[in-house]
Amino acid sequence: MKLAVIPARGGSKRIPRKNIRLFYGKPMIAWSISALLESQCFDRVVVSTDDEEIAEVAISHGAEVPFVRPPELSDDYTSTIAVIRHAIEWFHAHGSHPEQVCCVYATAPFIRATDILKGLTTLTNAASDYAFSVTSYPFPIQRAIRIHPHGQVEMFNPENLNTRSQDLEIAYHDAAQFYWGQASAWVAGKPIFGPDSAAVQIPRYRVQDIDTIEDWEMAEYMFRAINPNKIKNHLTNEGDYK
């Protein structure tokens, strides 16, 4: 059994109700649900939430909400692994046994079904515990600087001051879109960012964390530029996503 889980608690503070706030004519979470369903590789697509309104929106867009996430897993400090483990254990308790489980965040409007399928292929071919999305840093991290309290600057790695940027190793970071994993790895609490994980590269122009209003506005600009057809289909008027 292949299971998809979207964590979507109701307590977002920096962008209130961000998981169901309209983004180009659809609740934000609906973009993630749509990509998962379009991939056609899941037996179940579920949303893990503690919020009744989020549950109703998720169901109306094709996902299942077979359980309510308990309060102890719905605070600011609960890890993704703990949320996915809870979902897997719920299915175990109800007679189903997921083998591969994909976590997709509710605020991932740039995710594509092809990315999800590529993640499954990577997980299988690499025989890894996890396969997750990454993207490259736009500037060499070896040239990073720190700013001291009084404004002075210092390089983190001064030995790279005169090294050409093209000679520095490319560095990547979590793209925060999807995390495929073996159910056994999720339940065991194995770290996602470890030697038993494989990376799936996503282009930078399709990666944007959405934690603040500024992030949200940047995502709008990016989405408008790369998805004109989706906007035409889902945006009924210019105010629908505000």
C-alpha positions, 0 to 999 in steps of 0.5 A: 500500500502506498500512502500519501499524508499531508500534515495540515494543523490549524495553528499557523501564526505568521500567516493565519489559516495559511493551509486553506487561504486562497491561492489563485482561486483554490485553497492552498492545500488543494494544490498539494492534493491535486498533484498527489491525486494526479500522480495516480500512485497512491492507494490513499491520500489523507490529510492529518489535521486537528482542524475541522475546517481544514478537514472539510476543505481537504475532503471537498478537494478529494482527500480523506480525513479518516482521523483527527490528529491528537493535540499532543501532535498539533503544536509548534514543536511536533516533528514531521516524522512524528506526524507521519508515524502517527498516520502509519500507526493509525492505519496499522490499527485499522488493518492496513499496512502502508509500505511506502509513505509520501509526506507532502506539505500543504503549502507546496503549490509548485509541486507536480505529479511528475516530481512525486513519481520521480521521488517514488522511482528514486526511492525504489531504485536507490533502495533508500529509506527516504527520497526527498526534494532538494534544490541548489543554493543560488550563491556559493555557501562557501562565500557566506558572511556573518555580520557582528553586532556592531556591523563588522563582517567576517567570512565563514570560510575565509580560505575561499575568498579568492576561489572562483565561484565555479570552482566551489562545490554546489550545495543543496537544501531541502526544497520542502515539497515531498518526502517519500519514505519506507514506512519502517523508516518513518515508524523507527524515527530515522532521520530524513537528512541522513546517509540512507536518503536520496535526493530528487532535484527540483529547479530553483524557480519552483521552490519557495518556502511559505512561512511569512506574508513576504514568502506568500507574495513571492510565491504569487509572483513565481506562480503567475510567471510559470503557471499562466494556464492554471491561473486562467482555469482557477482564478475567477477574479483578481481578488480571489486569492487575497 
